[in-house]
Each structure stands twice: as structure tokens, then as C-alpha cells.
Amino acid sequence: MSHLVLFDIDMTLLRLNAVGRRAMTAALRELVGIEDALEGIDFAGRTDRWILRQALAGRHTPEDFERFLVELQTPYLRALEEQLPVLGGELLPGVTALLDALAGRGDVRLGVQTGNLREAAWFKLKAFDLDRYFIDGGFADDAEERDALVATAIARLGGAAEGHAVVVVGDSPYDVTAALANEAMAVAVATGRASFEELEAAGAHLVLRDLTSMEEVLSLLRRPGE
């Protein structure tokens, strides 16, 4: 059986030291003049679309929210480019080795399921030379809730329609519940804000301390007879 493996980005593959939060704050300040728009908003597991609705609630109501998302991306990407060299970031443990192992298998396709807007997601991946591993995915441009975002990623990359078994990898309970809602295998990694126990309680099929446990992930993709 072939597999489609979908990865979250922030706190699953990368730790970016609040680069995204600061960049989005700067973009909102520039575009609509709101200061500290993201104060008190918990980003963990949420989509940029959802975060922006929370930030704008009671302060600014775009006539066309879809157009607003498009307009936001120019100042947002510019701010990401400015903030990343200042705040820095890093690959999380085990990421490159796991992606190399998966990319080397002919029965695996790799995609992303991320709360980032598409252009921001590819910017982050390219900054750490990870874009080469992924075909496409589901993004905040596609849906506000992660269940629908994962469904879009599966449909876009073939998924069940082409006989792929789907594995979703992420660091939050939202990644887990989205996987379960789409009848996918949920692999949770405790490198984000959620604890090992919280990820277990959300119903993950496999919970890891980090992605250095490569063999545990690969064991889910065993071919018959291996």
C-alpha cells in the first residue's frame, strides 16, 4: 500500500521564535492600522485565517475577507523576510533524517497540512531547504478549520481516491482531531505547546517526544513482509 504523509510546519518541523506572530502584527499595523492585534490570541494548532478573524473582531471588518487575505500577504511576506534574520529559527530534532528516509521511498508521497497561508508556508520551508521534499498540501487559504484543511490536502494530493493510506503528523490536538476526522493515522509530536499526555488524550495513534524516533514513524509504513 502507498502512503500520503502530511506534515504540519510550525513546531513540528520548525521552531521560528515568534517570527510569524511579529510579522503578522507588523502586516496588520501597516494594512489596517491596528497595534498589538494578536495580543492574547493562542496560535497553537490554529490557521492564519482563524487567527486573523480573531484579530479583526470588533476592530475592522473587511468588505471582502478573501480579498483582504490576498492584500495582507505582501506586507506579511515582507515582514517575514525582515524578521527571520533577526529572530532566527531552527529545524526541530530528527526532521531532515526522517524526511530523507520518507522521500527515498517509492511508496510515499509527502505533503503539508498547515495553518499558514500558502505563500508564508513555502517561504518558511524554503528558508530551511525543506520545500524540496513536499509536493503540495492544504493551507489557510483553503479553510479556516484544520479538519477541512486536511481534507483539502488529501484531495489535492490524491489521498484515498488513489488508494493512499494517509498519515497526518503535527504537534497540536487540532492536528490529531483533524486526522481522525479524515480517517487518517494521527502521529503527534510533543515539540509544541501540547504535552505528551494531552496529545494521547486527543486520540493520537502514535505520540513521540520528537522526530528523532524515526523508526516508530517508519514502522507505520511497513510493507507486507518487512
Backbone hydrogen bonds, N-H to C=O, Kabsch-Sander energy under -0.5 kcal/mol:
donor,donor_aa,acceptor,acceptor_aa,energy
3,H,107,D,-3.2
4,L,165,A,-2.7
5,V,3,H,-0.5
5,V,109,R,-2.8
6,L,4,L,-0.5
6,L,167,V,-3.2
7,F,5,V,-0.5
7,F,111,G,-2.5
8,D,169,V,-2.4
11,M,14,L,-4.0
12,T,9,I,-1.5
13,L,9,I,-2.8
14,L,9,I,-2.2
15,R,90,E,-2.6
19,V,16,L,-1.7
22,R,18,A,-2.3
23,A,19,V,-2.5
24,M,20,G,-2.6
25,T,21,R,-2.3
26,A,22,R,-2.3
27,A,23,A,-2.2
28,L,24,M,-2.5
29,R,25,T,-2.1
30,E,26,A,-2.1
31,L,27,A,-2.7
32,V,28,L,-2.4
33,G,28,L,-0.7
33,G,29,R,-0.9
34,I,28,L,-1.1
35,E,33,G,-0.5
39,E,36,D,-1.3
41,I,38,L,-2.0
42,D,40,G,-0.5
43,F,41,I,-0.7
46,R,43,F,-2.6
47,T,144,E,-0.5
48,D,115,G,-3.8
51,I,47,T,-2.7
52,L,48,D,-2.6
53,R,49,R,-1.7
54,Q,50,W,-2.0
55,A,51,I,-2.4
56,L,52,L,-2.1
57,A,53,R,-1.3
59,R,56,L,-2.6
60,H,56,L,-2.6
68,F,64,D,-2.2
69,L,65,F,-2.2
70,V,66,E,-1.6
71,E,67,R,-2.6
72,L,68,F,-2.4
73,Q,69,L,-1.0
73,Q,70,V,-0.5
74,T,70,V,-0.5
74,T,71,E,-0.6
76,Y,72,L,-2.3
77,L,73,Q,-2.8
78,R,74,T,-2.0
79,A,75,P,-2.2
80,L,76,Y,-2.3
81,E,77,L,-2.2
82,E,78,R,-1.6
83,Q,79,A,-2.8
84,L,80,L,-2.5
86,V,82,E,-0.5
86,V,83,Q,-0.5
87,L,83,Q,-3.1
88,G,83,Q,-0.5
88,G,84,L,-2.4
90,E,15,R,-2.5
92,L,13,L,-2.5
95,V,92,L,-1.7
98,L,94,G,-2.1
99,L,95,V,-2.7
100,D,96,T,-2.5
101,A,97,A,-2.1
102,L,98,L,-2.5
103,A,99,L,-2.9
104,G,100,D,-1.4
105,R,102,L,-1.7
108,V,105,R,-1.1
109,R,3,H,-2.6
111,G,5,V,-2.5
112,V,136,D,-1.8
113,Q,7,F,-2.2
114,T,138,G,-2.4
121,A,117,L,-2.6
122,W,118,R,-2.3
123,F,119,E,-1.9
124,K,120,A,-2.4
125,L,121,A,-2.4
126,K,122,W,-2.7
127,A,123,F,-2.1
128,F,124,K,-0.8
128,F,125,L,-0.9
129,D,126,K,-1.6
130,L,125,L,-3.2
131,D,125,L,-0.6
133,Y,130,L,-1.9
134,F,131,D,-1.1
135,I,110,L,-2.5
138,G,112,V,-2.1
140,A,116,N,-2.6
142,D,139,F,-1.6
143,A,139,F,-1.1
149,L,145,E,-1.8
150,V,146,R,-2.8
151,A,147,D,-1.9
152,T,148,A,-2.2
153,A,149,L,-2.2
154,I,150,V,-2.6
155,A,151,A,-2.3
156,R,152,T,-2.9
157,L,153,A,-1.8
158,G,155,A,-1.0
159,G,157,L,-0.9
161,A,158,G,-1.1
162,E,159,G,-1.7
163,G,160,A,-1.7
164,H,159,G,-2.0
165,A,2,S,-2.7
167,V,4,L,-2.8
168,V,185,M,-3.2
169,V,6,L,-3.2
170,G,187,V,-2.0
175,D,172,S,-0.7
176,V,172,S,-1.5
177,T,173,P,-2.8
178,A,174,Y,-2.0
179,A,175,D,-2.0
180,L,176,V,-2.4
181,A,177,T,-2.3
182,N,178,A,-1.0
182,N,179,A,-0.7
183,E,180,L,-1.6
184,A,179,A,-2.9
185,M,166,V,-2.8
187,V,168,V,-3.1
187,V,185,M,-0.6
188,A,186,A,-0.5
188,A,206,L,-3.0
189,V,170,G,-2.1
190,A,208,L,-3.1
191,T,189,V,-1.7
192,G,189,V,-0.6
194,A,171,D,-0.5
199,L,195,S,-2.1
200,E,196,F,-2.0
201,A,197,E,-2.4
202,A,198,E,-1.4
203,G,200,E,-1.4
204,A,199,L,-1.6
205,H,186,A,-1.4
206,L,186,A,-1.7
208,L,188,A,-2.8
211,L,93,P,-0.9
213,S,210,D,-1.2
214,M,212,T,-1.9
216,E,213,S,-0.9
217,V,213,S,-1.2
218,L,214,M,-2.8
219,S,215,E,-1.8
220,L,216,E,-0.5
220,L,217,V,-1.4
221,L,218,L,-1.6
222,R,219,S,-0.9
226,E,223,R,-2.3
